[in-house]
Structures are given as structure tokens and as C-alpha cells.
Amino acid sequence: MQADLEAQNSAFQKIKNQTSLSAALGAAFWSMPILVLWAFIYQLKPGAGIAMLIISGVLIGLAVRIHGRGYERIFAFIGVLAHFCVVFSALQLDMLLGGNVLAVIVVGVYIVGAWCAMYFSRINIPFHEHKAFDSAFESDEYQQQKQFKNRWFVVLPLVTGLSLATGFLTVISVIIFKENKAIEFEQAYYDEQAQLFRNKHINTDDETLASMSIKKALTYAYAYYSGRHFDEKGQYRGDFPQDSFQAEVILRYLADKKSDPRAQFILGRLINNDRGQALLLQAEEAGDKFARLFAIYNFGCLVDAKQGRQLLTSFDKHVQEQAIINDVQMMLSDDFKSYCDELDNNVFDYRYIRHYKPAE
């Protein structure tokens, strides 16, 4: 009898120290770092999201166990509810599944996680002490001193509300963090691409242009003018920084320093003033076929369309540049007058340099 009494007193002292309210507060508090850990692991390896169903159950159970130091069933319920709230919050962050997983597997893993939460939340009573603990739980002294903070109708709603609240705050925090990281990544990517784009600029001083072939310089002039870069073989190399001033710098160098008739023609078309007209005439006199073609346009549109067609027919026999041949054939197959608007279209068209072979 003395041994039974001592065992009962020992059990009573143990259960007297249990606090379900502390367990509820501890579970709610630790829900937040557990969710953060879940988000971190999911970010590294999405497939590990389903494993966190079990890991979170173990962690929640340990939190309840450490803070509550409880032996009663209520501690198991606290662990299960807190675990459910954590899983629910993870679901809101879409961190539950990282691949194609059958629903029955997810449910099974969740049940295992919930069981872990129940198992670890409550301190196991040794088999030989069951009788002593049962007597202690049923004793009048325990029932009388059982505090309000250990009542289930206080603790269970509290752990549910606090766990959902901390889960909600964590979800909002993680979303904000992810959005900020996404913005930072996007900005870094944009800055990198912008720098790469800016690095496409070339020097347009006389020394650099002098070392460059005329055809290559013309491709850069077109790239600056249009924002699209084609190499000397006509292959597209991507976007290019637009800068009409730099385009004219290159064309002026080619027209003045290298006396290239195609550059004179293009520059004359772009500036469209007395200097431009002089450049067009200079290009025609130097034998540029596009300059001659536009002179025929001008004559046919402003003077005599019929004779203009005759000039085109005669001109077609002496042209080898494919872009010009295409233009002439299209005009001869249609009404000559319908192409007169081309005279007012002062642009740098790629066809001006596509098949051009400068005499260097």
C-alpha cells in the first residue's frame, strides 16, 4: 500500500506540472518557423514538400511536448490541431505537392504526420505506472486543483485560432518575401540584359571606321538606324541600340572619307535637303544603281510616266544587284505611278545594303 501511495504521489507531481495552455501557445509560436522551414525546403527541392507533412508533425509534437509537459489526451489533440493548421497554411502557399503525386498518397502521408504530432505531443506513461497515473487523474485532489488554463474548451479553440493566425501571418510574409525576391531577380536580369545591350555599341571614330570594311560599316549604320543588326551575310544578330545620330556619323564617314556611292545615296535620302540632293546626284554620277533607280522614279513621277517606264525597262538590263532587280520588276508589273510615294519615304531600308557589294 505504501508503494502504491508513493507511486500515485509521484504521478500526481508529474501531472501537476503539465500546462496545456503553454502547449497551445508553444505550438502556435513554433508554427511560424516550421512554415518558414517548409518554404525554404520547398524552394530548394519541391519534391520534398510532401515529406514535410511528416516532419512538421514531428516538430509540432515536440513543441507541444516541451512546452506542455503533458500526459493527458488533450495534448495529443493540441498537436493534431496545430499540425492541421500548419498543413492548411502550407496548402495556401502551394507548398504541398512538388510533382504528380496521387491524392491517396498525400492523404496517407498526412495521416502519418498527424499521428506523429499526436505521439510526440504527449509524454508516454510507462506501462508499470499506468495504474498510478489513472489513480492520480481520478483523485479528488487533482480534479479540484485542475486549473482553468488546462480546460479543453479553452485550450483547443485557442490553439486553433492562434495557429491559424500565425500561419496567416507567415503566409503573407513568405508571399511578400517571394515577390520581393522575384522583383530583385527581374531587376537584376533586366540590368544585365540592358548592360549587354549597351555593350553592343561600337566606336564610330575615324580610326575605327577606317579599319572596318564598307559593307560592315553599312550594316552597323543600319543597326543604329533601325535597332536591328544584320551581319554582312544578311544573318540577323538581334536587337541593337537605336541611335540615328551614330547612323549618320557612319554614313557621313563612308560618304566623305571613303566616297562610297551607296552611303552617299542613303545619306542623301535621309537628310532630304539641298545637301541631300547633291549627295544623290553625286551617288548617281558615281554609278550607284539605287541612286539611278530613284532618279528614274523622280523623272517618271514628276515629268513623264510613260518615258519613265521605258527608262526602267532599259535600266533593268544593266542591273545585277538582286534588291534593285526586284524593285524594277515589281514596278514594271504594276502602274508606275503607284510607286511615286516612294520618293517621299525618306527611310534607310535594309534592301539598300542587303545585296550591295562595294568596290573597295
C-alpha positions as CSV (number, residue, x, y, z in Angstrom):
1,M,0.0,0.0,0.0
2,Q,2.8,2.4,0.9
3,A,4.5,1.7,-2.5
4,D,1.2,2.4,-4.4
5,L,0.7,5.7,-2.5
6,E,4.3,6.8,-3.3
7,A,3.8,5.9,-7.0
8,Q,0.5,7.9,-7.0
9,N,2.1,10.9,-5.3
10,S,4.9,10.8,-7.9
11,A,2.4,10.6,-10.7
12,F,0.4,13.5,-9.2
13,Q,3.5,15.7,-9.0
14,K,4.3,15.0,-12.7
15,I,0.8,15.8,-14.0
16,K,0.6,18.8,-11.7
17,N,3.4,20.4,-13.8
18,Q,1.6,20.0,-17.1
19,T,0.2,23.1,-18.7
20,S,-2.0,22.7,-21.8
21,L,-2.2,26.5,-22.2
22,S,1.6,26.6,-22.6
23,A,1.4,23.8,-25.0
24,A,-1.1,25.7,-27.1
25,L,0.9,28.9,-27.1
26,G,4.1,27.0,-27.9
27,A,2.5,25.1,-30.8
28,A,1.2,28.4,-32.2
29,F,4.5,30.1,-31.8
30,W,6.5,27.3,-33.5
31,S,4.1,27.0,-36.4
32,M,5.7,30.1,-37.9
33,P,9.4,28.8,-38.1
34,I,8.1,25.4,-39.1
35,L,6.3,27.0,-42.1
36,V,9.4,29.1,-42.9
37,L,11.5,25.9,-42.9
38,W,8.9,24.3,-45.1
39,A,9.1,27.2,-47.6
40,F,12.9,27.0,-47.6
41,I,13.0,23.3,-48.2
42,Y,10.3,23.5,-50.9
43,Q,12.2,26.2,-52.6
44,L,15.3,24.0,-52.8
45,K,13.5,20.8,-53.7
46,P,9.8,20.9,-54.4
47,G,9.5,17.2,-54.2
48,A,10.4,17.3,-50.5
49,G,7.1,19.2,-49.8
50,I,5.2,16.0,-49.2
51,A,7.9,14.8,-46.7
52,M,7.3,18.0,-44.7
53,L,3.8,16.6,-43.8
54,I,5.6,14.1,-41.5
55,I,8.5,16.4,-40.5
56,S,6.1,19.2,-39.4
57,G,4.1,16.6,-37.4
58,V,7.2,15.6,-35.5
59,L,8.3,19.2,-34.9
60,I,4.8,20.3,-33.8
61,G,4.6,17.3,-31.5
62,L,8.0,18.1,-29.9
63,A,6.9,21.7,-29.4
64,V,3.8,20.7,-27.6
65,R,5.7,18.2,-25.6
66,I,8.4,20.6,-24.5
67,H,6.0,23.5,-23.6
68,G,3.2,21.4,-22.2
69,R,5.0,18.6,-20.4
70,G,1.6,16.8,-20.6
71,Y,0.3,13.2,-20.1
72,E,-3.3,13.7,-20.9
73,R,-5.1,13.2,-24.2
74,I,-5.7,16.9,-24.6
75,F,-2.1,17.4,-25.5
76,A,-2.4,15.0,-28.4
77,F,-5.4,16.9,-29.6
78,I,-3.4,20.2,-29.4
79,G,-0.7,18.6,-31.5
80,V,-3.2,17.4,-34.2
81,L,-4.9,20.7,-34.4
82,A,-1.7,22.7,-34.6
83,H,-0.4,20.3,-37.3
84,F,-3.6,20.7,-39.3
85,C,-3.3,24.5,-39.2
86,V,0.3,24.3,-40.4
87,V,-0.6,22.0,-43.3
88,F,-3.5,24.2,-44.2
89,S,-1.2,27.3,-44.3
90,A,1.3,25.3,-46.4
91,L,-1.5,24.5,-48.8
92,Q,-2.2,28.2,-49.2
93,L,1.4,28.7,-50.3
94,D,1.1,25.8,-52.7
95,M,3.9,24.0,-51.0
96,L,2.2,20.7,-50.5
97,L,3.0,19.0,-53.8
98,G,6.1,19.3,-56.0
99,G,5.1,16.9,-58.7
100,N,2.5,14.4,-59.8
101,V,1.5,12.6,-56.5
102,L,-1.6,10.5,-56.1
103,A,-4.1,12.0,-53.7
104,V,-4.3,8.8,-51.7
105,I,-0.6,9.0,-51.1
106,V,-0.9,12.6,-49.9
107,V,-3.7,11.7,-47.5
108,G,-1.8,8.7,-46.2
109,V,1.3,10.8,-45.6
110,Y,-0.8,13.5,-43.8
111,I,-2.3,10.8,-41.6
112,V,1.2,9.6,-40.7
113,G,2.2,13.3,-39.9
114,A,-0.9,13.8,-37.8
115,W,-0.1,10.6,-35.9
116,C,3.5,11.8,-35.3
117,A,2.1,15.1,-33.9
118,M,-0.2,13.1,-31.5
119,Y,2.5,10.7,-30.5
120,F,5.2,13.3,-29.7
121,S,2.8,15.8,-28.1
122,R,2.0,13.6,-25.2
123,I,4.6,12.1,-22.8
124,N,4.2,8.4,-22.7
125,I,3.3,6.8,-19.4
126,P,5.4,3.8,-18.6
127,F,3.4,0.6,-18.5
128,H,4.1,-0.1,-14.9
129,E,3.0,3.4,-13.9
130,H,-0.4,3.4,-15.7
131,K,-2.3,2.4,-12.5
132,A,-0.7,5.2,-10.5
133,F,-1.4,7.8,-13.2
134,D,-5.0,6.6,-13.5
135,S,-5.5,6.9,-9.8
136,A,-3.9,10.4,-9.8
137,F,-6.2,11.6,-12.7
138,E,-9.3,10.3,-10.9
139,S,-8.3,11.6,-7.5
140,D,-10.4,14.4,-6.0
141,E,-7.3,16.4,-5.2
142,Y,-6.4,16.5,-9.0
143,Q,-9.9,17.3,-10.1
144,Q,-10.2,20.1,-7.5
145,Q,-6.9,21.7,-8.4
146,K,-7.3,21.3,-12.1
147,Q,-6.8,24.9,-13.4
148,F,-8.9,26.8,-15.9
149,K,-6.0,27.0,-18.2
150,N,-6.0,23.3,-18.7
151,R,-9.6,23.0,-19.7
152,W,-10.2,21.7,-23.3
153,F,-12.9,24.3,-24.1
154,V,-10.3,27.0,-23.5
155,V,-7.2,25.3,-25.0
156,L,-8.4,23.7,-28.2
157,P,-10.1,26.9,-29.6
158,L,-7.1,28.9,-28.5
159,V,-4.5,26.7,-30.3
160,T,-6.7,26.6,-33.4
161,G,-7.1,30.3,-33.6
162,L,-3.5,31.2,-32.7
163,S,-2.1,28.6,-35.1
164,L,-4.2,29.8,-38.0
165,A,-3.3,33.4,-37.1
166,T,0.4,32.8,-37.1
167,G,0.0,30.6,-40.2
168,F,-1.7,33.5,-42.0
169,L,1.0,36.0,-40.9
170,T,3.7,33.6,-42.1
171,V,1.9,33.0,-45.5
172,I,1.7,36.8,-46.0
173,S,5.3,37.2,-45.0
174,V,6.5,34.4,-47.3
175,I,4.5,35.8,-50.2
176,I,5.9,39.3,-49.7
177,F,9.4,37.8,-49.5
178,K,9.0,35.8,-52.7
179,E,7.6,38.8,-54.5
180,N,10.5,41.0,-53.4
181,K,13.0,38.3,-54.4
182,A,11.2,37.9,-57.8
183,I,11.4,41.7,-58.3
184,E,15.0,41.8,-57.4
185,F,15.8,38.9,-59.7
186,E,13.8,40.5,-62.5
187,Q,15.6,43.8,-62.0
188,A,19.0,42.1,-61.9
189,Y,18.1,40.3,-65.1
190,Y,16.9,43.5,-66.7
191,D,20.1,45.4,-65.7
192,E,22.2,42.5,-67.0
193,Q,20.4,42.5,-70.3
194,A,20.5,46.3,-70.5
195,Q,24.2,46.2,-69.9
196,L,24.7,43.5,-72.6
197,F,22.6,45.6,-74.9
198,R,24.7,48.8,-74.2
199,N,27.8,46.8,-74.8
200,K,26.8,46.3,-78.4
201,H,27.8,49.9,-79.1
202,I,30.8,50.4,-81.3
203,N,33.3,53.2,-81.6
204,T,32.4,55.4,-84.5
205,D,35.6,57.5,-84.6
206,D,37.5,57.7,-87.9
207,E,40.2,55.3,-86.8
208,T,37.7,52.5,-86.0
209,L,35.7,53.1,-89.2
210,A,38.8,53.2,-91.3
211,S,39.7,49.6,-90.1
212,M,36.3,48.4,-91.0
213,S,35.0,47.2,-94.4
214,I,32.4,49.4,-96.1
215,K,29.8,46.6,-96.0
216,K,30.3,46.0,-92.3
217,A,30.2,49.7,-91.6
218,L,26.9,50.0,-93.6
219,T,25.4,47.1,-91.5
220,Y,26.3,49.0,-88.3
221,A,24.8,52.2,-89.7
222,Y,21.6,50.3,-90.5
223,A,21.7,48.7,-87.0
224,Y,21.9,52.1,-85.3
225,Y,19.2,53.4,-87.6
226,S,16.6,50.5,-87.3
227,G,17.6,48.8,-84.0
228,R,18.1,45.5,-85.8
229,H,21.5,44.1,-86.5
230,F,22.3,42.1,-89.6
231,D,25.8,40.9,-90.3
232,E,27.5,41.2,-93.7
233,K,26.0,37.9,-94.8
234,G,22.5,39.1,-94.0
235,Q,22.0,36.9,-90.9
236,Y,20.0,38.6,-88.1
237,R,22.1,39.1,-85.0
238,G,19.5,40.5,-82.7
239,D,18.4,43.9,-81.4
240,F,20.7,46.8,-81.4
241,P,20.7,50.2,-79.6
242,Q,18.9,52.7,-81.8
243,D,20.8,56.0,-82.4
244,S,20.1,57.9,-85.6
245,F,23.0,60.3,-84.9
246,Q,25.5,57.4,-84.8
247,A,24.0,56.0,-88.0
248,E,24.6,59.4,-89.8
249,V,28.1,59.6,-88.3
250,I,29.0,56.3,-90.0
251,L,27.2,57.2,-93.3
252,R,29.0,60.6,-93.4
253,Y,32.4,59.0,-92.9
254,L,31.7,56.5,-95.7
255,A,30.3,59.2,-98.0
256,D,33.0,61.8,-97.4
257,K,36.1,59.9,-96.4
258,K,35.6,56.7,-98.5
259,S,33.5,58.2,-101.2
260,D,31.2,55.2,-101.2
261,P,28.3,55.9,-103.6
262,R,25.8,53.7,-101.7
263,A,26.5,55.6,-98.4
264,Q,26.1,58.9,-100.4
265,F,22.7,57.7,-101.7
266,I,21.4,56.6,-98.3
267,L,22.6,59.7,-96.5
268,G,21.1,61.9,-99.3
269,R,17.7,60.1,-98.8
270,L,17.9,60.6,-95.0
271,I,18.8,64.3,-94.8
272,N,16.4,65.3,-97.7
273,N,17.7,68.9,-98.2
274,D,20.0,70.6,-100.7
275,R,22.9,68.7,-99.3
276,G,20.9,65.5,-99.7
277,Q,20.1,66.3,-103.3
278,A,23.7,66.9,-104.0
279,L,24.7,63.6,-102.4
280,L,22.0,61.8,-104.5
281,L,23.4,63.4,-107.7
282,Q,26.9,62.5,-106.6
283,A,26.0,58.9,-106.0
284,E,24.3,58.6,-109.4
285,E,27.3,60.1,-111.2
286,A,29.5,57.6,-109.3
287,G,27.4,54.8,-110.8
288,D,25.2,53.7,-107.8
289,K,22.3,51.8,-109.2
290,F,19.8,52.7,-106.4
291,A,20.6,56.4,-107.0
292,R,19.9,55.9,-110.7
293,L,16.7,54.0,-109.9
294,F,15.4,56.9,-107.7
295,A,16.3,59.3,-110.4
296,I,14.1,57.4,-112.8
297,Y,11.4,57.4,-110.1
298,N,11.7,61.2,-109.9
299,F,11.5,61.6,-113.7
300,G,8.6,59.3,-114.2
301,C,6.5,60.7,-111.4
302,L,7.2,64.4,-112.0
303,V,7.8,64.6,-115.8
304,D,6.7,61.7,-117.9
305,A,5.4,58.3,-116.6
306,K,5.5,56.6,-120.0
307,Q,9.0,57.5,-120.7
308,G,9.8,56.6,-117.1
309,R,8.7,53.0,-117.8
310,Q,10.9,53.0,-120.9
311,L,13.8,54.1,-118.8
312,L,13.1,51.4,-116.2
313,T,12.9,48.7,-118.9
314,S,16.3,49.8,-120.3
315,F,17.8,50.2,-116.8
316,D,16.7,46.6,-115.9
317,K,19.1,45.2,-118.5
318,H,22.1,46.6,-116.8
319,V,21.4,45.7,-113.1
320,Q,22.9,42.8,-111.3
321,E,22.0,43.7,-107.7
322,Q,19.1,41.5,-106.7
323,A,17.3,44.0,-104.5
324,I,17.2,46.5,-107.4
325,I,16.0,43.9,-109.8
326,N,13.2,43.0,-107.5
327,D,12.1,46.7,-107.3
328,V,12.2,47.2,-111.0
329,Q,10.2,44.0,-111.8
330,M,7.5,44.9,-109.3
331,M,7.2,48.4,-110.8
332,L,7.1,47.2,-114.4
333,S,4.3,44.7,-113.4
334,D,2.2,47.4,-111.9
335,D,1.2,51.0,-112.5
336,F,4.4,53.2,-112.4
337,K,2.5,56.0,-110.6
338,S,1.6,53.8,-107.7
339,Y,5.3,53.8,-106.6
340,C,5.7,57.6,-106.6
341,D,5.1,57.8,-102.9
342,E,8.4,56.0,-102.6
343,L,10.0,59.4,-103.3
344,D,8.7,60.8,-100.1
345,N,9.6,57.8,-98.0
346,N,12.9,59.0,-96.6
347,V,14.0,55.9,-94.7
348,F,17.0,53.7,-94.6
349,D,15.6,50.5,-96.0
350,Y,17.6,47.3,-95.5
351,R,17.3,46.4,-99.1
352,Y,19.7,49.3,-99.9
353,I,22.6,47.2,-98.4
354,R,21.3,43.6,-98.5
355,H,23.0,42.6,-101.8
356,Y,25.3,45.6,-102.1
357,K,28.9,44.8,-103.0
358,P,31.1,47.9,-102.6
359,A,34.2,48.3,-104.7
360,E,36.9,48.5,-102.1
